[in-house]
């Protein structure tokens, strides 16, 4: 049993060292596939879109931009425009 465990660990280590990108891609693909089977395509797509939006906003905030304040100001201006009836 110990020999089998060592062989598996050695094979996984070699796979990780020699094919890191493919290993990550395989892991992500398997994870997404299982999530789609468990939760459904549209739920996973919605979660992915929310994650992408969060990643975008987080990147803008990290770059020092005032994303949220600009967005709130834009919505406020649109609301005022809507209330005036134009």
N, CA, C and O atoms as a Tinker XYZ file with bonds, in Angstrom:
   344  protein
     1  N      0.826000   -1.193000    0.000000    73     2
     2  CA     0.000000    0.000000    0.000000    64     1     3
     3  C      0.871000    1.259000    0.000000    63     2     4     5
     4  O      0.573000    2.215000   -0.717000    81     3
     5  N      1.929000    1.269000    0.785000    73     3     6
     6  CA     2.829000    2.422000    0.847000    64     5     7
     7  C      3.498000    2.669000   -0.500000    63     6     8     9
     8  O      3.681000    3.815000   -0.909000    81     7
     9  N      3.869000    1.564000   -1.202000    73     7    10
    10  CA     4.512000    1.717000   -2.510000    64     9    11
    11  C      3.554000    2.354000   -3.518000    63    10    12    13
    12  O      3.954000    3.201000   -4.316000    81    11
    13  N      2.298000    1.941000   -3.473000    73    11    14
    14  CA     1.304000    2.504000   -4.380000    64    13    15
    15  C      1.116000    3.991000   -4.116000    63    14    16    17
    16  O      1.020000    4.783000   -5.054000    81    15
    17  N      1.064000    4.372000   -2.848000    73    15    18
    18  CA     0.919000    5.784000   -2.502000    64    17    19
    19  C      2.113000    6.590000   -2.979000    63    18    20    21
    20  O      1.949000    7.692000   -3.503000    81    19
    21  N      3.313000    6.054000   -2.802000    73    19    22
    22  CA     4.514000    6.753000   -3.262000    64    21    23
    23  C      4.517000    6.915000   -4.777000    63    22    24    25
    24  O      4.895000    7.966000   -5.293000    81    23
    25  N      4.092000    5.864000   -5.492000    73    23    26
    26  CA     4.041000    5.938000   -6.949000    64    25    27
    27  C      3.026000    6.983000   -7.420000    63    26    28    29
    28  O      3.284000    7.728000   -8.365000    81    27
    29  N      1.882000    7.030000   -6.758000    73    27    30
    30  CA     0.858000    8.012000   -7.125000    64    29    31
    31  C      1.360000    9.424000   -6.863000    63    30    32    33
    32  O      1.199000   10.307000   -7.705000    81    31
    33  N      1.968000    9.642000   -5.698000    73    31    34
    34  CA     2.504000   10.964000   -5.367000    64    33    35
    35  C      3.602000   11.349000   -6.351000    63    34    36    37
    36  O      3.652000   12.495000   -6.796000    81    35
    37  N      4.475000   10.417000   -6.696000    73    35    38
    38  CA     5.549000   10.699000   -7.654000    64    37    39
    39  C      4.975000   11.041000   -9.024000    63    38    40    41
    40  O      5.453000   11.966000   -9.681000    81    39
    41  N      3.949000   10.301000   -9.464000    73    39    42
    42  CA     3.343000   10.566000  -10.768000    64    41    43
    43  C      2.660000   11.931000  -10.782000    63    42    44    45
    44  O      2.782000   12.675000  -11.755000    81    43
    45  N      1.949000   12.260000   -9.717000    73    43    46
    46  CA     1.281000   13.564000   -9.642000    64    45    47
    47  C      2.301000   14.698000   -9.578000    63    46    48    49
    48  O      2.100000   15.748000  -10.188000    81    47
    49  N      3.380000   14.496000   -8.851000    73    47    50
    50  CA     4.433000   15.515000   -8.772000    64    49    51
    51  C      5.071000   15.729000  -10.138000    63    50    52    53
    52  O      5.288000   16.867000  -10.553000    81    51
    53  N      5.371000   14.634000  -10.839000    73    51    54
    54  CA     5.965000   14.729000  -12.172000    64    53    55
    55  C      4.988000   15.416000  -13.138000    63    54    56    57
    56  O      5.391000   16.262000  -13.936000    81    55
    57  N      3.716000   15.051000  -13.061000    73    55    58
    58  CA     2.702000   15.672000  -13.904000    64    57    59
    59  C      2.630000   17.172000  -13.637000    63    58    60    61
    60  O      2.551000   17.965000  -14.575000    81    59
    61  N      2.657000   17.566000  -12.367000    73    59    62
    62  CA     2.587000   18.983000  -12.002000    64    61    63
    63  C      3.820000   19.742000  -12.493000    63    62    64    65
    64  O      3.697000   20.862000  -12.989000    81    63
    65  N      4.992000   19.150000  -12.362000    73    63    66
    66  CA     6.221000   19.834000  -12.758000    64    65    67
    67  C      6.371000   19.944000  -14.274000    63    66    68    69
    68  O      6.863000   20.955000  -14.777000    81    67
    69  N      5.952000   18.912000  -15.000000    73    67    70
    70  CA     6.181000   18.894000  -16.445000    64    69    71
    71  C      5.018000   19.480000  -17.251000    63    70    72    73
    72  O      5.216000   19.960000  -18.367000    81    71
    73  N      3.813000   19.441000  -16.689000    73    71    74
    74  CA     2.636000   19.873000  -17.435000    64    73    75
    75  C      1.713000   20.703000  -16.530000    63    74    76    77
    76  O      0.538000   20.375000  -16.360000    81    75
    77  N      2.247000   21.753000  -15.968000    73    75    78
    78  CA     1.496000   22.551000  -14.998000    64    77    79
    79  C      0.247000   23.179000  -15.609000    63    78    80    81
    80  O     -0.826000   23.104000  -15.011000    81    79
    81  N      0.360000   23.790000  -16.768000    73    79    82
    82  CA    -0.785000   24.435000  -17.399000    64    81    83
    83  C     -1.887000   23.448000  -17.748000    63    82    84    85
    84  O     -3.068000   23.719000  -17.527000    81    83
    85  N     -1.500000   22.312000  -18.290000    73    83    86
    86  CA    -2.490000   21.297000  -18.640000    64    85    87
    87  C     -3.156000   20.722000  -17.392000    63    86    88    89
    88  O     -4.349000   20.420000  -17.405000    81    87
    89  N     -2.398000   20.573000  -16.331000    73    87    90
    90  CA    -2.948000   20.052000  -15.080000    64    89    91
    91  C     -3.962000   21.038000  -14.498000    63    90    92    93
    92  O     -5.029000   20.634000  -14.035000    81    91
    93  N     -3.633000   22.311000  -14.520000    73    91    94
    94  CA    -4.565000   23.325000  -14.024000    64    93    95
    95  C     -5.818000   23.351000  -14.899000    63    94    96    97
    96  O     -6.934000   23.409000  -14.383000    81    95
    97  N     -5.638000   23.307000  -16.210000    73    95    98
    98  CA    -6.773000   23.290000  -17.125000    64    97    99
    99  C     -7.670000   22.076000  -16.908000    63    98   100   101
   100  O     -8.895000   22.193000  -16.946000    81    99
   101  N     -7.070000   20.924000  -16.684000    73    99   102
   102  CA    -7.838000   19.717000  -16.401000    64   101   103
   103  C     -8.635000   19.863000  -15.108000    63   102   104   105
   104  O     -9.811000   19.503000  -15.049000    81   103
   105  N     -7.991000   20.390000  -14.086000    73   103   106
   106  CA    -8.675000   20.576000  -12.802000    64   105   107
   107  C     -9.836000   21.545000  -12.911000    63   106   108   109
   108  O    -10.915000   21.289000  -12.375000    81   107
   109  N     -9.625000   22.649000  -13.597000    73   107   110
   110  CA   -10.695000   23.639000  -13.777000    64   109   111
   111  C    -11.824000   23.049000  -14.615000    63   110   112   113
   112  O    -12.999000   23.244000  -14.301000    81   111
   113  N    -11.476000   22.337000  -15.666000    73   111   114
   114  CA   -12.501000   21.720000  -16.513000    64   113   115
   115  C    -13.339000   20.700000  -15.761000    63   114   116   117
   116  O    -14.562000   20.669000  -15.900000    81   115
   117  N    -12.682000   19.867000  -14.964000    73   115   118
   118  CA   -13.418000   18.892000  -14.165000    64   117   119
   119  C    -14.316000   19.581000  -13.146000    63   118   120   121
   120  O    -15.460000   19.173000  -12.945000    81   119
   121  N    -13.802000   20.617000  -12.509000    73   119   122
   122  CA   -14.586000   21.353000  -11.512000    64   121   123
   123  C    -15.814000   21.995000  -12.148000    63   122   124   125
   124  O    -16.916000   21.887000  -11.610000    81   123
   125  N    -15.637000   22.657000  -13.282000    73   123   126
   126  CA   -16.758000   23.305000  -13.961000    64   125   127
   127  C    -17.768000   22.260000  -14.436000    63   126   128   129
   128  O    -18.976000   22.471000  -14.331000    81   127
   129  N    -17.280000   21.141000  -14.954000    73   127   130
   130  CA   -18.178000   20.087000  -15.406000    64   129   131
   131  C    -19.032000   19.527000  -14.280000    63   130   132   133
   132  O    -20.235000   19.332000  -14.449000    81   131
   133  N    -18.422000   19.271000  -13.141000    73   131   134
   134  CA   -19.167000   18.762000  -11.991000    64   133   135
   135  C    -20.166000   19.811000  -11.495000    63   134   136   137
   136  O    -21.299000   19.473000  -11.152000    81   135
   137  N    -19.756000   21.068000  -11.456000    73   135   138
   138  CA   -20.673000   22.138000  -11.026000    64   137   139
   139  C    -21.872000   22.240000  -11.960000    63   138   140   141
   140  O    -22.998000   22.418000  -11.495000    81   139
   141  N    -21.651000   22.130000  -13.264000    73   139   142
   142  CA   -22.763000   22.196000  -14.217000    64   141   143
   143  C    -23.700000   21.008000  -14.021000    63   142   144   145
   144  O    -24.919000   21.165000  -14.088000    81   143
   145  N    -23.148000   19.833000  -13.781000    73   143   146
   146  CA   -23.999000   18.669000  -13.544000    64   145   147
   147  C    -24.809000   18.817000  -12.260000    63   146   148   149
   148  O    -25.964000   18.396000  -12.196000    81   147
   149  N    -24.200000   19.415000  -11.241000    73   147   150
   150  CA   -24.883000   19.539000   -9.952000    64   149   151
   151  C    -25.879000   20.697000   -9.921000    63   150   152   153
   152  O    -26.970000   20.548000   -9.371000    81   151
   153  N    -25.531000   21.836000  -10.495000    73   151   154
   154  CA   -26.326000   23.050000  -10.325000    64   153   155
   155  C    -27.034000   23.521000  -11.591000    63   154   156   157
   156  O    -28.019000   24.254000  -11.501000    81   155
   157  N    -26.567000   23.127000  -12.747000    73   155   158
   158  CA   -27.168000   23.560000  -14.005000    64   157   159
   159  C    -26.340000   24.629000  -14.685000    63   158   160   161
   160  O    -25.615000   25.391000  -14.045000    81   159
   161  N    -26.469000   24.664000  -16.002000    73   159   162
   162  CA   -25.651000   25.564000  -16.810000    64   161   163
   163  C    -25.913000   27.022000  -16.493000    63   162   164   165
   164  O    -24.964000   27.783000  -16.309000    81   163
   165  N    -27.180000   27.441000  -16.423000    73   163   166
   166  CA   -27.507000   28.854000  -16.256000    64   165   167
   167  C    -27.081000   29.378000  -14.890000    63   166   168   169
   168  O    -26.663000   30.529000  -14.770000    81   167
   169  N    -27.182000   28.546000  -13.865000    73   167   170
   170  CA   -26.732000   28.970000  -12.535000    64   169   171
   171  C    -25.221000   29.190000  -12.528000    63   170   172   173
   172  O    -24.729000   30.167000  -11.962000    81   171
   173  N    -24.503000   28.287000  -13.152000    73   171   174
   174  CA   -23.046000   28.415000  -13.201000    64   173   175
   175  C    -22.651000   29.608000  -14.067000    63   174   176   177
   176  O    -21.692000   30.306000  -13.741000    81   175
   177  N    -23.362000   29.854000  -15.153000    73   175   178
   178  CA   -23.066000   31.015000  -15.996000    64   177   179
   179  C    -23.289000   32.315000  -15.228000    63   178   180   181
   180  O    -22.495000   33.249000  -15.333000    81   179
   181  N    -24.379000   32.370000  -14.450000    73   179   182
   182  CA   -24.642000   33.551000  -13.635000    64   181   183
   183  C    -23.526000   33.767000  -12.611000    63   182   184   185
   184  O    -23.061000   34.892000  -12.430000    81   183
   185  N    -23.100000   32.709000  -11.948000    73   183   186
   186  CA   -22.018000   32.810000  -10.963000    64   185   187
   187  C    -20.730000   33.262000  -11.640000    63   186   188   189
   188  O    -20.003000   34.092000  -11.095000    81   187
   189  N    -20.437000   32.722000  -12.827000    73   187   190
   190  CA   -19.222000   33.109000  -13.552000    64   189   191
   191  C    -19.273000   34.586000  -13.951000    63   190   192   193
   192  O    -18.262000   35.284000  -13.871000    81   191
   193  N    -20.442000   35.062000  -14.379000    73   191   194
   194  CA   -20.577000   36.485000  -14.742000    64   193   195
   195  C    -20.392000   37.381000  -13.522000    63   194   196   197
   196  O    -19.739000   38.422000  -13.603000    81   195
   197  N    -20.969000   36.976000  -12.389000    73   195   198
   198  CA   -20.773000   37.756000  -11.162000    64   197   199
   199  C    -19.303000   37.777000  -10.760000    63   198   200   201
   200  O    -18.782000   38.811000  -10.341000    81   199
   201  N    -18.639000   36.635000  -10.889000    73   199   202
   202  CA   -17.212000   36.579000  -10.577000    64   201   203
   203  C    -16.381000   37.451000  -11.496000    63   202   204   205
   204  O    -15.459000   38.132000  -11.046000    81   203
   205  N    -16.702000   37.433000  -12.789000    73   203   206
   206  CA   -15.978000   38.273000  -13.751000    64   205   207
   207  C    -16.195000   39.753000  -13.463000    63   206   208   209
   208  O    -15.260000   40.549000  -13.549000    81   207
   209  N    -17.423000   40.121000  -13.122000    73   207   210
   210  CA   -17.714000   41.508000  -12.766000    64   209   211
   211  C    -16.943000   41.919000  -11.512000    63   210   212   213
   212  O    -16.378000   43.011000  -11.454000    81   211
   213  N    -16.924000   41.050000  -10.521000    73   211   214
   214  CA   -16.163000   41.330000   -9.305000    64   213   215
   215  C    -14.670000   41.457000   -9.573000    63   214   216   217
   216  O    -14.001000   42.317000   -9.000000    81   215
   217  N    -14.152000   40.599000  -10.445000    73   215   218
   218  CA   -12.741000   40.674000  -10.824000    64   217   219
   219  C    -12.440000   41.989000  -11.521000    63   218   220   221
   220  O    -11.411000   42.610000  -11.251000    81   219
   221  N    -13.319000   42.424000  -12.411000    73   219   222
   222  CA   -13.139000   43.688000  -13.127000    64   221   223
   223  C    -13.157000   44.872000  -12.162000    63   222   224   225
   224  O    -12.272000   45.727000  -12.203000    81   223
   225  N    -14.162000   44.916000  -11.301000    73   223   226
   226  CA   -14.273000   46.027000  -10.350000    64   225   227
   227  C    -13.091000   46.014000   -9.388000    63   226   228   229
   228  O    -12.528000   47.066000   -9.088000    81   227
   229  N    -12.713000   44.843000   -8.904000    73   227   230
   230  CA   -11.567000   44.746000   -8.004000    64   229   231
   231  C    -10.275000   45.220000   -8.647000    63   230   232   233
   232  O     -9.454000   45.866000   -7.996000    81   231
   233  N    -10.093000   44.903000   -9.921000    73   231   234
   234  CA    -8.901000   45.361000  -10.642000    64   233   235
   235  C     -8.880000   46.870000  -10.804000    63   234   236   237
   236  O     -7.829000   47.500000  -10.690000    81   235
   237  N    -10.041000   47.445000  -11.069000    73   235   238
   238  CA   -10.121000   48.902000  -11.218000    64   237   239
   239  C     -9.853000   49.591000   -9.880000    63   238   240   241
   240  O     -9.154000   50.603000   -9.827000    81   239
   241  N    -10.412000   49.038000   -8.800000    73   239   242
   242  CA   -10.190000   49.620000   -7.468000    64   241   243
   243  C     -8.726000   49.498000   -7.080000    63   242   244   245
   244  O     -8.152000   50.431000   -6.519000    81   243
   245  N     -8.119000   48.357000   -7.373000    73   243   246
   246  CA    -6.707000   48.157000   -7.042000    64   245   247
   247  C     -5.823000   49.123000   -7.825000    63   246   248   249
   248  O     -4.761000   49.522000   -7.345000    81   247
   249  N     -6.255000   49.500000   -9.026000    73   247   250
   250  CA    -5.489000   50.448000   -9.835000    64   249   251
   251  C     -5.678000   51.881000   -9.350000    63   250   252   253
   252  O     -5.072000   52.801000   -9.899000    81   251
   253  N     -6.511000   52.083000   -8.326000    73   251   254
   254  CA    -6.679000   53.408000   -7.747000    64   253   255
   255  C     -7.830000   54.204000   -8.329000    63   254   256   257
   256  O     -7.969000   55.393000   -8.041000    81   255
   257  N     -8.649000   53.573000   -9.133000    73   255   258
   258  CA    -9.779000   54.284000   -9.726000    64   257   259
   259  C    -10.968000   54.265000   -8.771000    63   258   260   261
   260  O    -11.104000   53.360000   -7.947000    81   259
   261  N    -11.815000   55.263000   -8.890000    73   259   262
   262  CA   -13.001000   55.354000   -8.034000    64   261   263
   263  C    -14.200000   54.806000   -8.795000    63   262   264   265
   264  O    -15.090000   55.550000   -9.206000    81   263
   265  N    -14.203000   53.510000   -8.971000    73   263   266
   266  CA   -15.220000   52.861000   -9.794000    64   265   267
   267  C    -16.601000   53.016000   -9.185000    63   266   268   269
   268  O    -17.538000   53.428000   -9.869000    81   267
   269  N    -16.738000   52.697000   -7.930000    73   267   270
   270  CA   -18.051000   52.710000   -7.301000    64   269   271
   271  C    -18.626000   54.123000   -7.238000    63   270   272   273
   272  O    -19.807000   54.325000   -7.519000    81   271
   273  N    -17.809000   55.089000   -6.876000    73   271   274
   274  CA   -18.289000   56.471000   -6.801000    64   273   275
   275  C    -18.701000   56.974000   -8.185000    63   274   276   277
   276  O    -19.720000   57.653000   -8.312000    81   275
   277  N    -17.934000   56.657000   -9.212000    73   275   278
   278  CA   -18.287000   57.070000  -10.575000    64   277   279
   279  C    -19.590000   56.421000  -11.020000    63   278   280   281
   280  O    -20.422000   57.065000  -11.659000    81   279
   281  N    -19.766000   55.168000  -10.690000    73   279   282
   282  CA   -20.975000   54.446000  -11.064000    64   281   283
   283  C    -22.208000   55.016000  -10.361000    63   282   284   285
   284  O    -23.261000   55.181000  -10.978000    81   283
   285  N    -22.070000   55.314000   -9.070000    73   283   286
   286  CA   -23.180000   55.894000   -8.316000    64   285   287
   287  C    -23.528000   57.273000   -8.885000    63   286   288   289
   288  O    -24.708000   57.601000   -9.013000    81   287
   289  N    -22.539000   58.072000   -9.223000    73   287   290
   290  CA   -22.779000   59.388000   -9.817000    64   289   291
   291  C    -23.491000   59.258000  -11.162000    63   290   292   293
   292  O    -24.418000   60.013000  -11.456000    81   291
   293  N    -23.059000   58.309000  -11.965000    73   291   294
   294  CA   -23.704000   58.077000  -13.259000    64   293   295
   295  C    -25.170000   57.693000  -13.068000    63   294   296   297
   296  O    -26.043000   58.230000  -13.750000    81   295
   297  N    -25.447000   56.770000  -12.147000    73   295   298
   298  CA   -26.827000   56.366000  -11.889000    64   297   299
   299  C    -27.662000   57.529000  -11.355000    63   298   300   301
   300  O    -28.834000   57.667000  -11.706000    81   299
   301  N    -27.069000   58.351000  -10.519000    73   299   302
   302  CA   -27.777000   59.511000   -9.987000    64   301   303
   303  C    -28.159000   60.473000  -11.117000    63   302   304   305
   304  O    -29.286000   60.968000  -11.163000    81   303
   305  N    -27.233000   60.730000  -12.011000    73   303   306
   306  CA   -27.519000   61.611000  -13.142000    64   305   307
   307  C    -28.607000   61.021000  -14.033000    63   306   308   309
   308  O    -29.492000   61.745000  -14.489000    81   307
   309  N    -28.552000   59.723000  -14.284000    73   307   310
   310  CA   -29.583000   59.080000  -15.097000    64   309   311
   311  C    -30.937000   59.168000  -14.409000    63   310   312   313
   312  O    -31.947000   59.396000  -15.074000    81   311
   313  N    -30.981000   58.992000  -13.089000    73   311   314
   314  CA   -32.231000   59.061000  -12.346000    64   313   315
   315  C    -32.812000   60.477000  -12.414000    63   314   316   317
   316  O    -34.018000   60.647000  -12.591000    81   315
   317  N    -31.959000   61.482000  -12.273000    73   315   318
   318  CA   -32.431000   62.860000  -12.361000    64   317   319
   319  C    -32.976000   63.148000  -13.767000    63   318   320   321
   320  O    -34.001000   63.812000  -13.920000    81   319
   321  N    -32.293000   62.651000  -14.764000    73   319   322
   322  CA   -32.738000   62.816000  -16.157000    64   321   323
   323  C    -34.097000   62.141000  -16.349000    63   322   324   325
   324  O    -34.972000   62.694000  -17.015000    81   323
   325  N    -34.278000   60.962000  -15.775000    73   323   326
   326  CA   -35.529000   60.209000  -15.887000    64   325   327
   327  C    -36.667000   60.933000  -15.177000    63   326   328   329
   328  O    -37.790000   60.997000  -15.676000    81   327
   329  N    -36.357000   61.474000  -14.009000    73   327   330
   330  CA   -37.404000   62.164000  -13.215000    64   329   331
   331  C    -37.879000   63.427000  -13.905000    63   330   332   333
   332  O    -39.049000   63.787000  -13.779000    81   331
   333  N    -37.000000   64.117000  -14.637000    73   331   334
   334  CA   -37.401000   65.342000  -15.338000    64   333   335
   335  C    -38.254000   65.051000  -16.548000    63   334   336   337
   336  O    -38.926000   65.945000  -17.064000    81   335
   337  N    -38.237000   63.816000  -17.010000    73   335   338
   338  CA   -39.078000   63.424000  -18.134000    64   337   339
   339  C    -38.464000   63.611000  -19.492000    63   338   340   341
   340  O    -39.193000   63.664000  -20.483000    81   339
   341  N    -37.186000   63.711000  -19.585000    73   339   342
   342  CA   -36.543000   63.852000  -20.917000    64   341   343
   343  C    -36.180000   62.490000  -21.410000    63   342   344
   344  O    -35.630000   62.355000  -22.503000    81   343
